[in-house]
Amino acid sequence: MSKLKLPSVQDAVFLPDGRLAAVTKTELYFLTPENNTIEKPVILSENEIRAKLYLLYDKVTLVIGVSPWHGVGKSEVILYNIQTNTRQMLPISEGRLDVLINLPIHERFLMGFANSTIYACKLNGEQVELEETIYCNHSNTSPSLTVSPDEKYICWYKRVNDTPLAYYLVYLTEGIDKNYWLLEYNQDHPHLFQSLSIAISPDHKTLLISGDTTVFWNLDTLQPVREIKKYGTILWHPVKNYFVLSGITDTDATDRTKNNSFAFYTAAGEWIADYKSEAGIRKMLFTKEGDRLILLTGHGRVHIYKTNE
């Protein structure tokens, strides 16, 4: 394992050339994990910010969702071109950008905002076109989005007041079809009163929903098939049929505070191994080939693990 130290990393993504782009409270960094080098940062803000970072399907446009660190001021969406090193502001006033999902087959991407608005967008040169609103109820709840690799399914959830979460499974045809399959839940599914993560397996067969437990759904039958009494943030390996669960909490634990551990499970939910980070885990991501696992911790460190060890 190797480490890179940055000042309070907020988010990071891998670039096609193998570099890692990372945002801190004020800057955008570019790192090369192979030789542990850090390039001169790009200043994003003079004031401290909270930031989410995404790479669009064109592989050259970074999307940076920026919100004020102390909640004073407006949220913004920045587009940064890594080839020309230029930036522009996206004219959107829906509040904090919470999630972005690429649909490269359809040449589209989805943006989910803190007020539950989900937009379908496309690139037109260096400009972004907002094509349609996929969902919007202005409930001040953040959406969670995931898409299957073949883009057949998109899944997202919403919370309505204090009722259980509703998960929407959306079928995509040519473009984005607004017909959706609604998976309804009731009091018999207490884990659905909170959701940390949703993810679809690389083989398109399994949907994982991690709330107060982690539930495995068969995408062919749309039925739950297994449950494990742990929950956290889900990350599927891009090639092999296993996933990582990070910030794990036991369902029956009295202390529900997220801890620093992460564990590997097979697609069937069988435990493989678990590990512990030195600090809280902000984010985990695999390289494209899956040979390295990157951890961003609360101390601002970037931990790099070789997954074949």
C-alpha positions as CSV (number, residue, x, y, z in Angstrom):
1,M,0.0,0.0,0.0
2,S,1.2,3.5,-0.8
3,K,-0.1,6.9,0.5
4,L,-0.4,10.4,-0.9
5,K,-1.1,13.4,1.4
6,L,-3.4,16.2,0.3
7,P,-5.2,18.8,2.4
8,S,-8.6,17.4,3.1
9,V,-9.6,15.5,0.0
10,Q,-13.4,15.8,-0.8
11,D,-13.7,13.6,-3.9
12,A,-11.6,12.0,-6.7
13,V,-12.0,10.3,-10.1
14,F,-9.6,8.4,-12.4
15,L,-8.7,10.0,-15.8
16,P,-8.1,8.0,-19.0
17,D,-4.3,8.6,-18.8
18,G,-4.1,7.0,-15.4
19,R,-3.9,10.1,-13.3
20,L,-6.2,10.8,-10.4
21,A,-8.1,14.1,-10.2
22,A,-9.0,15.1,-6.7
23,V,-10.7,18.1,-5.1
24,T,-10.0,19.6,-1.7
25,K,-11.7,22.4,0.2
26,T,-10.2,25.0,-2.3
27,E,-8.3,23.3,-5.1
28,L,-8.3,20.7,-7.9
29,Y,-5.3,18.4,-7.9
30,F,-3.9,15.9,-10.4
31,L,-2.0,13.0,-9.0
32,T,0.0,10.1,-10.6
33,P,-0.4,7.1,-8.3
34,E,2.3,5.1,-10.2
35,N,5.1,7.4,-9.0
36,N,3.3,9.3,-6.2
37,T,3.7,12.7,-7.9
38,I,1.3,15.7,-7.5
39,E,1.0,18.5,-10.0
40,K,0.5,22.1,-9.2
41,P,-3.2,22.6,-8.2
42,V,-5.9,24.6,-9.9
43,I,-7.6,27.1,-7.5
44,L,-11.3,26.6,-7.4
45,S,-12.3,29.0,-4.7
46,E,-10.8,31.4,-2.2
47,N,-13.2,30.2,0.4
48,E,-13.6,26.7,1.7
49,I,-16.1,24.6,-0.2
50,R,-17.6,21.1,-0.3
51,A,-17.2,19.5,-3.6
52,K,-18.3,16.5,-5.7
53,L,-16.2,15.4,-8.7
54,Y,-17.2,13.5,-11.8
55,L,-15.7,12.7,-15.3
56,L,-18.2,12.9,-18.2
57,Y,-18.5,10.2,-20.9
58,D,-16.4,12.3,-23.3
59,K,-13.4,11.6,-21.0
60,V,-12.2,15.2,-21.1
61,T,-14.9,17.1,-19.1
62,L,-14.8,17.2,-15.3
63,V,-18.0,18.2,-13.5
64,I,-17.4,19.8,-10.1
65,G,-20.4,20.3,-7.8
66,V,-19.5,23.1,-5.4
67,S,-21.4,24.2,-2.3
68,P,-20.3,26.6,0.5
69,W,-18.5,24.9,3.4
70,H,-20.5,26.7,6.1
71,G,-23.7,26.9,4.2
72,V,-23.6,30.6,3.3
73,G,-23.8,31.4,-0.4
74,K,-25.0,29.5,-3.4
75,S,-24.1,26.1,-4.9
76,E,-22.6,26.0,-8.4
77,V,-21.7,23.4,-11.0
78,I,-18.3,23.9,-12.7
79,L,-17.2,22.3,-16.0
80,Y,-13.5,21.9,-16.3
81,N,-11.8,20.7,-19.6
82,I,-8.7,18.7,-18.8
83,Q,-7.3,19.2,-22.4
84,T,-7.6,22.9,-22.6
85,N,-7.5,23.6,-18.8
86,T,-10.5,25.9,-19.2
87,R,-13.6,26.2,-17.0
88,Q,-17.2,27.4,-17.3
89,M,-20.2,27.6,-15.0
90,L,-23.3,25.5,-15.7
91,P,-26.4,27.8,-15.4
92,I,-28.4,25.6,-13.0
93,S,-30.1,26.8,-9.8
94,E,-31.3,23.6,-8.3
95,G,-28.9,23.7,-5.3
96,R,-26.2,21.2,-4.4
97,L,-25.2,18.6,-7.0
98,D,-25.2,15.3,-5.2
99,V,-24.8,12.6,-7.9
100,L,-24.0,12.3,-11.6
101,I,-24.3,9.1,-13.7
102,N,-22.9,8.7,-17.2
103,L,-24.9,6.9,-19.9
104,P,-22.3,6.7,-22.7
105,I,-24.3,4.3,-24.8
106,H,-27.1,6.8,-25.0
107,E,-24.6,9.7,-25.0
108,R,-26.3,11.3,-22.0
109,F,-25.7,11.8,-18.4
110,L,-28.0,12.3,-15.3
111,M,-27.5,14.9,-12.6
112,G,-29.3,14.5,-9.3
113,F,-29.6,17.6,-7.0
114,A,-30.3,18.0,-3.3
115,N,-33.9,19.0,-3.9
116,S,-34.6,15.6,-5.6
117,T,-34.5,17.0,-9.2
118,I,-32.9,14.7,-11.7
119,Y,-32.0,16.0,-15.1
120,A,-31.1,14.2,-18.3
121,C,-28.3,16.0,-20.1
122,K,-26.1,15.7,-23.2
123,L,-22.9,17.3,-24.4
124,N,-23.0,19.5,-27.4
125,G,-19.3,20.3,-28.0
126,E,-18.2,21.9,-24.8
127,Q,-21.7,23.0,-23.9
128,V,-24.2,21.0,-21.8
129,E,-27.9,20.8,-22.9
130,L,-30.5,20.0,-20.3
131,E,-32.9,17.8,-22.2
132,E,-35.6,16.9,-19.7
133,T,-36.4,16.5,-16.1
134,I,-36.6,12.8,-15.2
135,Y,-37.9,13.3,-11.7
136,C,-38.6,16.3,-9.5
137,N,-40.6,16.6,-6.2
138,H,-38.6,19.3,-4.5
139,S,-38.6,17.3,-1.2
140,N,-35.2,18.5,-0.1
141,T,-33.9,15.0,-0.2
142,S,-30.8,13.8,-2.1
143,P,-31.4,11.2,-4.8
144,S,-29.2,8.1,-5.1
145,L,-28.7,6.9,-8.6
146,T,-27.1,3.8,-10.2
147,V,-27.1,2.4,-13.7
148,S,-26.4,-1.1,-15.1
149,P,-23.4,-1.3,-17.4
150,D,-25.7,-2.1,-20.4
151,E,-27.8,1.0,-19.5
152,K,-30.9,-1.1,-19.5
153,Y,-31.7,-0.2,-15.9
154,I,-31.5,2.9,-13.9
155,C,-32.4,2.8,-10.2
156,W,-33.0,5.7,-7.9
157,Y,-34.9,6.2,-4.6
158,K,-36.6,9.0,-2.8
159,R,-37.9,9.6,0.7
160,V,-41.3,11.2,1.2
161,N,-41.6,12.8,4.7
162,D,-41.2,9.9,7.2
163,T,-42.5,7.1,5.0
164,P,-40.3,4.3,3.8
165,L,-38.1,4.9,0.8
166,A,-39.4,4.1,-2.6
167,Y,-37.0,2.6,-5.2
168,Y,-37.7,3.3,-8.9
169,L,-36.3,0.9,-11.5
170,V,-36.3,2.6,-14.9
171,Y,-36.1,0.8,-18.2
172,L,-34.2,2.5,-20.9
173,T,-35.0,2.1,-24.6
174,E,-33.9,4.6,-27.3
175,G,-33.3,7.7,-25.1
176,I,-34.9,7.7,-21.7
177,D,-38.2,6.0,-21.2
178,K,-40.3,7.5,-18.5
179,N,-42.2,4.2,-17.9
180,Y,-40.7,2.8,-14.7
181,W,-41.2,-0.2,-12.4
182,L,-41.9,1.0,-8.9
183,L,-40.7,-1.4,-6.1
184,E,-42.9,-0.6,-3.2
185,Y,-42.0,-1.3,0.4
186,N,-43.8,-1.3,3.7
187,Q,-43.3,-1.7,7.4
188,D,-42.1,-5.3,6.8
189,H,-38.9,-3.8,5.4
190,P,-37.5,-1.6,8.2
191,H,-34.1,-1.3,6.6
192,L,-35.7,0.9,3.9
193,F,-36.2,3.8,6.3
194,Q,-32.6,4.8,5.5
195,S,-30.5,4.1,2.5
196,L,-26.8,4.6,2.2
197,S,-26.0,3.1,-1.2
198,I,-27.5,1.4,-4.3
199,A,-25.5,-0.4,-7.0
200,I,-26.0,-2.8,-9.9
201,S,-23.5,-5.6,-10.6
202,P,-21.3,-5.6,-13.7
203,D,-23.1,-8.7,-15.0
204,H,-26.4,-6.8,-14.8
205,K,-28.0,-9.5,-12.7
206,T,-28.0,-8.1,-9.2
207,L,-29.2,-4.8,-7.6
208,L,-27.8,-4.1,-4.1
209,I,-29.6,-1.8,-1.7
210,S,-27.8,-1.0,1.5
211,G,-29.9,0.6,4.2
212,D,-30.1,-0.8,7.7
213,T,-29.1,-4.1,6.1
214,T,-27.8,-4.9,2.6
215,V,-30.4,-6.6,0.4
216,F,-29.7,-8.5,-2.9
217,W,-32.3,-8.1,-5.6
218,N,-32.6,-10.3,-8.7
219,L,-33.0,-8.0,-11.7
220,D,-34.7,-10.7,-13.8
221,T,-37.4,-11.5,-11.3
222,L,-37.4,-8.1,-9.4
223,Q,-37.4,-10.1,-6.1
224,P,-35.1,-10.0,-3.0
225,V,-33.0,-13.1,-2.8
226,R,-30.6,-12.5,0.1
227,E,-29.9,-10.1,3.0
228,I,-26.8,-9.6,5.1
229,K,-26.9,-7.9,8.5
230,K,-24.4,-5.2,7.6
231,Y,-24.7,-1.9,5.7
232,G,-22.4,0.7,4.2
233,T,-21.4,2.1,0.8
234,I,-21.3,-0.3,-2.1
235,L,-18.5,-0.5,-4.7
236,W,-18.6,-3.3,-7.3
237,H,-15.3,-4.5,-8.8
238,P,-15.3,-3.4,-12.5
239,V,-14.2,-6.8,-13.8
240,K,-14.5,-9.5,-11.2
241,N,-17.8,-10.6,-9.6
242,Y,-17.3,-9.2,-6.1
243,F,-18.0,-5.9,-4.2
244,V,-16.6,-3.8,-1.4
245,L,-18.7,-2.5,1.5
246,S,-17.1,0.5,3.2
247,G,-18.0,2.4,6.4
248,I,-19.6,-0.9,7.6
249,T,-22.0,-0.9,10.5
250,D,-23.6,-4.1,12.0
251,T,-27.4,-4.0,11.8
252,D,-27.7,-5.1,15.4
253,A,-25.1,-2.7,16.7
254,T,-26.1,-0.2,19.4
255,D,-23.6,2.4,18.1
256,R,-24.7,3.2,14.5
257,T,-21.7,5.5,13.8
258,K,-19.9,4.7,10.6
259,N,-16.6,3.0,11.3
260,N,-13.4,2.9,9.4
261,S,-13.6,-0.7,8.2
262,F,-14.3,-2.1,4.7
263,A,-14.9,-5.7,3.6
264,F,-15.0,-7.7,0.4
265,Y,-18.0,-9.9,-0.5
266,T,-18.8,-12.2,-3.4
267,A,-21.8,-11.4,-5.6
268,A,-23.7,-14.0,-3.6
269,G,-23.0,-12.2,-0.4
270,E,-20.3,-14.5,1.0
271,W,-17.7,-12.7,3.1
272,I,-14.1,-12.8,1.7
273,A,-12.0,-10.5,3.9
274,D,-12.2,-7.2,5.9
275,Y,-9.7,-4.4,6.6
276,K,-9.6,-1.2,8.7
277,S,-8.6,2.3,7.6
278,E,-6.7,4.7,9.8
279,A,-9.5,7.3,9.5
280,G,-13.1,7.6,8.2
281,I,-13.5,6.6,4.6
282,R,-14.8,9.4,2.3
283,K,-14.8,7.5,-0.9
284,M,-13.5,4.3,-2.5
285,L,-12.9,3.7,-6.2
286,F,-11.2,1.1,-8.4
287,T,-8.9,1.7,-11.4
288,K,-10.5,0.8,-14.7
289,E,-8.7,-2.6,-14.8
290,G,-9.5,-3.2,-11.1
291,D,-5.9,-3.8,-10.1
292,R,-5.9,-1.0,-7.5
293,L,-8.3,0.2,-4.9
294,I,-8.2,3.8,-3.9
295,L,-9.3,5.0,-0.5
296,L,-9.9,8.7,0.3
297,T,-9.9,9.2,4.1
298,G,-11.1,11.9,6.4
299,H,-7.4,12.9,7.1
300,G,-7.0,13.9,3.5
301,R,-4.8,10.9,2.7
302,V,-5.1,8.9,-0.5
303,H,-4.5,5.2,0.1
304,I,-3.6,2.9,-2.8
305,Y,-4.1,-0.9,-2.4
306,K,-3.1,-3.5,-5.0
307,T,-6.1,-5.8,-5.2
308,N,-4.2,-8.8,-6.4
309,E,-2.2,-9.1,-3.1
